[in-house]
Amino acid sequence: MKHRTDIDGLRALAILPVVAFHFDLQLFGHSLAPGGFIGVDVFFVISGYLITGIIYSEMSAGRFSIFEFYNRRIRRIFPALFVVLAVSLVGAFFWLFPFQYAEIARNAVAAIFFVSNILYFQDAGYFSAAAERNPLLHTWSLSVEEQFYIFLPIVLFLAFRLPRRLHVPLLALCGAISFAAAIWMTSANRDAAFYFVQYRAWELIVGSLLAVATLPILRRRWMAEVCAGLGVLLILGSVLLLKASSLFPGLGAAPACIGTALVLYAGMPIHARSGQMSPTWTARLLGWGPVRFIGLVSFSLYLWHWPLIVFVRQFDEPSLLGRYGLVALAVLLAAASWRFVEQPFRVRAGLYRTRTVLLGGGAAMAAVSLAALAVVPVSAGYWHLSPKVEQVLGYLDDIVQVEPQCFLTSVNDSFSAYDRAGCLALSGSKPNVLVLGDSHAAHLVPGLREVGRADNFLVATASGCKPVVNTRGRSRCVELVNYILRDFLPTHHLDAIVLSARWTDADLADLRRTLAKIEPYADRIIVSGPIVEYEMPLPYVLARKLNDPAYDVDHHRVAETAATDAHFRAAVTKDNVRYFSMYHALCKADCDLWASDGVPMQFDYGHLTPEGSRRVATRLLDDLPTAALPRTTGGAEAQLQP
């Protein structure tokens, strides 16, 4: 396929929003690219177009070799990827605690074998606070792409056993199945739809169809101009209108993918009756030198930008000016990587025999993986941590301590695992209080049970969705919430219901509808608001503080939580509904960091330790109708320090 400068520019249109989104670049207080993550989808379409075009043309000519195909892929991907992995591992060794290095080593191995998307699905969602601390998070897209290119040659090989007229329908059928599955899974389990290749394949197949299908020639200049201009508008519209909370991918990714296909189509060789049509204005802009340069270094820029900002944020959140400076640094690193790492393996292809490349690539995968894992115990010996720091870091392994049959998670990933009889057992002598919600409800239960011993606590909790009508998320959670709202509550009157979740402003409308629905079923309803959150696990931040007294904990507190708390406080106004501000319970003059001596208030970005749960429960129970009943105390209101 002849090199197209407009595709270089299209790559720039893909990478710049990704960088702007990850670096949280702003102009006049507004995000430059709230939907910048859509840039990866643009890359997928471009990749599907180019790679499928090469494979299909070689198969048509009868000269396709799977070994030569992977020779090209290794030379394209491995050099820059392995350099970034090596630098990330060295940085993690010297700058991060041993447990963090061990995690990054595991992530590096997953990236090397192109399964990091599966690993990150198991660990956390792409938009979660935990994901933002992973310097190799962005390798998920490489894994999706390489997994797709395991199956694509097989599909095309089978297609060539059929009449040529069936090639496009076969690809279109595969794409339609993937697209339909993506739409369904985006509602059922957004993380799975985001990370798994079967739900992303349709995006690459959009490009594949463009490369394989015989499309009508755009014979008039204005048609090509409209097509290209509309394509760019669809991409930019997605960048500006989408946001992290949008229903994405699935339908949310479709406009940008269609827009990318339109730009590619408009820039294909265009023949009119008078001969070759000149490039469109869009193609000229995309082929402009500075734009094209960003496109040429886009792969290296994609690899370098994310570890750079993640490592900087381990120590402090850079200012807006600082983030723009980091972007400039990322571009310089990318340019050097493109010139001195990528290019030697691409322009001198004749120097590398296929057998040598395949064996060398496999050996490099094994060697770097073994080296990364072997250094894990060395990292532990390099850091000499005090017993106090070791104690605090030990809370990183904590979990929400609720019976698994009353708290459904990925471990017991089915509504059938929920013990209805035990978890919803009513008492005839004690006030019955239902705790309903996700993990941010479950972490309240240990404290409520210990402090409010005179009450009978019913527990219906599951990670993966909010306790509201029309809830969305993991099926275990959706089924549980629907059962409580539709079946259990209408047939049981309770003394109180506590609703708690990791709320966002997007939940307010559904919460209002939920309160109206369940109001007749309880004497009082408590809405527990969003808890204080941190950009990194609180024990890690506190350990840094203990190691370095100048370390500023406040810089790692998520600022948006306070605004969300204020919005919920204003929205919850019903007579028998009380709003419990979790944020103000923990943050008055200063935010409570320690639940007791050496015990953090929270064990990750926001979940309470059992001791923290007890302190919060003392304050929350003041809003229950059983406030006068006896309970344990233990100085919960004191501001404790390590």
C-alpha positions, 0 to 999 in steps of 0.5 A: 500500500502506498504511503499516505501522508494524510494517515500520518496526520490522522494518527496525530488526530488520534494521539493528541486527544489521548495525551490531552485526556491523560494529562488533564490538559485544560484551557480557561478551566475546561478540559481540552479533551474530555473524551480523548480516550476515543483516540485509541478507537481511531487507532484501531480503525487505522490499524485494521485498514492498513494491516488488513489491506496488506494481508488481503493483497498478499493473500490475493497474490498467493504470497502471504506468509504468517511468519513474515507477517509476525516478522513485521509486527515484531519489528514494528512493536517490540523495539520501542515497547521493550525500551519503555518497559525497561525504563519503567521497570528501572524507575519503579525499582528506584522510586517505588516501594517493593510491592509496587515494583512487583506489581509493575513487573507482573504488568510488564510480563502481561504486556510482553505476552499481550494479555495485559487487557485481561489482567487489567479487567481482573484488577480494575477498570480503565477509569478507576483510581487504581488504574491511574497508578499503573504506568503500563495501563496503556498497553491494554490496547496493544494486547487487543490489537495483537489478539485481533491479529491472531484471528484475522489471518485465520478468518481471511484464510477461510474467506479465500476458500469461499467465492470472492463475492463472500469475503466482504459479507463474511467480514461484515458479519463478524463485525456486526456480531462484535458490534452487537455484543459490544452494545450489550456488554457495555450495559452489562459489564462496561469493563469487559466491553472496554478490555476484551478483544471480542467487543473491540474487534468491530472497530478494527473490522471497520478499517478491514472492510474499507480495505477489502470492499470495492467502494464506489469512486468519489468522482466529484471533489465536493463529495470527497471534501464533505466526506473528509470534513464530516469524518473529522467533525465526528472524531472531534465531536467525540473528543469534546462530547464524550466523558469518562462516565459516558456509556462507552464503548459500544455505540459511544465509540461508533461516531469516531470509528465512522468518522475515521473510516470517512477520512480514510475513504476520502483520502483513497486514490480518487479518479475523475474523468479528467484524471487524478483528483487533487487531495482534499483540504482535510488531507492537506491539513493532515499531511502538513509537516508539523501534524504529520510529524506528530503522527509519525512519532505517535506510537512512541508518544503513546508508549512514553506519555503515560508512564511519564505522567504516572511516575510524576504523580507518584510524588506530586500532582503537577500544575497545569503549566507543569503538565504542558511541560511534561507533554513537551518532554513526552514529544521529545522522548517520542521523537528520539525513540522514533528516530533511534529505536523504531526507524533502524528496525523498520527502514533496514528491514532487509538486514533482519531475516524472518527466522532471526527476528522470530527467534530473537523476539521470542528470546527477548520476551522470555529474557525480559520477563524473567529479569523483571520477575527476578528483580522483585526480591532484590527490590525488597532488599534495596528498600529498608522500610521501618516497622511502622511503614511496613505495618501501614503498607500491610493494610494494602492487603486488607479487604472489605470484611463482610460475609461473602454470601452477603457481599457479592464480588468477582469471587462469588460472581453470581446472584445465586451465591447470595444467602437471602435467608441469612442476609435478610433475616428479620428480627422480632425484637430489634429494629431492622436496618437494611444496608443496601449498595455496592462495596461502599455500603459493604465497608460500613457493615463491620462498624455498624454491627459493632457499634449498633449492637442493639440493631439487626442489620440486614445486608444486601451488597455487591460490587459493580452497580449502584442501589438505584432503579434501572441500575447498570453493571455486573449481573450479580449486582444488578440482579441483587438490587432488582430483587431487593427493590422489586421483590423484598422491600414491597413485602417487608416494612423496615425500620430503616434503610441505608443506601450507600455507593460510590456515588457520582453526579450522574446517579442523582436522577436515579437516586431520586426515583429510587427514594420515591419508590422505597419511601413507603417501605421504611420509617427512615431512609439514610443516604450515605454520601460519597466518601473521601477518596485518594488518587493512590491507596491511603496506606501508600500515601501515609507510608510516604509521609512516614518516610518523608515528613515533607510529603504532602498528603493533601495533594493526593486527595480527590477534589471532586468528591467535595462537590459531589457531596454538596450536590447530593446534600442539596438533592436529598430533601424528603421528610423521612430521608436523611443525608449522611455526609461521609465526606464531612464525617471524615473531613472537618477542619482536617481530614481524618487519616488514622483510625487508631495508632498505626491503622489507616482510616482507609485501606485503598483509595476509599474503602474503610478499614474495620477500625475506620468503619467503626469510627464512621458508624458511630456518626452514622448511627446518630441518624437512625431511629434507634439512636438512643439505644446502647452502643459501643464508643471507643473515642471515635471522635478523637483526631488520632495520629500514628 
